[in-house]
Amino acid sequence: EARAVAAGDYDMAGWAAKDAGYIHRLRQQADAVLTCADRAAAHWARAKAGARERAIAIGLRGTGHYLKKDYPAAISAYREALELARSLAAENSDVAMDLSSLAAAEQLSGDFAAAEGHYREALRIARALGHAEIVAGEIGNLAGLALAQKDWTAAETLAREALPLSEAVHRQELIASDNHNLAQALVRQGKAAEALPHARRAVEIYTR
């Protein structure tokens, strides 16, 4: 990012700031995510970038609010990002991911109906695009939503569907999450012995 700024390449500086923000997201560093979002937005404004870049910076800001558990602010940012993304294309991977982010914030704010609708819309778009990684993630998200609603059998079914899809795209975080969801769903149904290997696998991946 610093080298791009020094070279006057503010478009590249914006992408670098966005990438730094993504790393901070993985580390759960909310303030750093918000700072990176602001930097990305400023770089892209200077570069006179388009709607896609503006949407990405706004979505990253939403993620910072999400990590701070300020779900109303996160929902507002994600909706703004989604509107911008849809102004460019009705259905693409950006739209699907914005829908998923919005649904996650809605879920944690307690609006399960809205969350399910947006997860399912994201899943439909991902399937239409043939985007296997997003498909796996959205089915896993629906499993997590079923757990939040204490629908243990639906959670088990969805987690079992998501797990091989996550394994096929080699996404370790998704594989761990699917195993975790499956273990919880099985335990809640009194199937502790069957749950234990899935819980252990989730612990192993998350620890690593």
Secondary structure, DSSP 8 states (H G I E B T S, - for coil): -HHHHHTT-HHHHHHHHHHHHHHHHHTT-HHHHHHHHHHHHHHHHHTT--HHHHHHHHHHHHHHHHHTT-HHHHHHHHHHHHHHHHHH-SSSHHHHHHHHHHHHHHHHTT-HHHHHHHHHHHHHHHHHHT-HHHHHHHHHHHHHHHHHTT-HHHHHHHHHHHHHHHHHTT-HHHHHHHHHHHHHHHHHTT-HHHHHHHHHHHHHHHH-
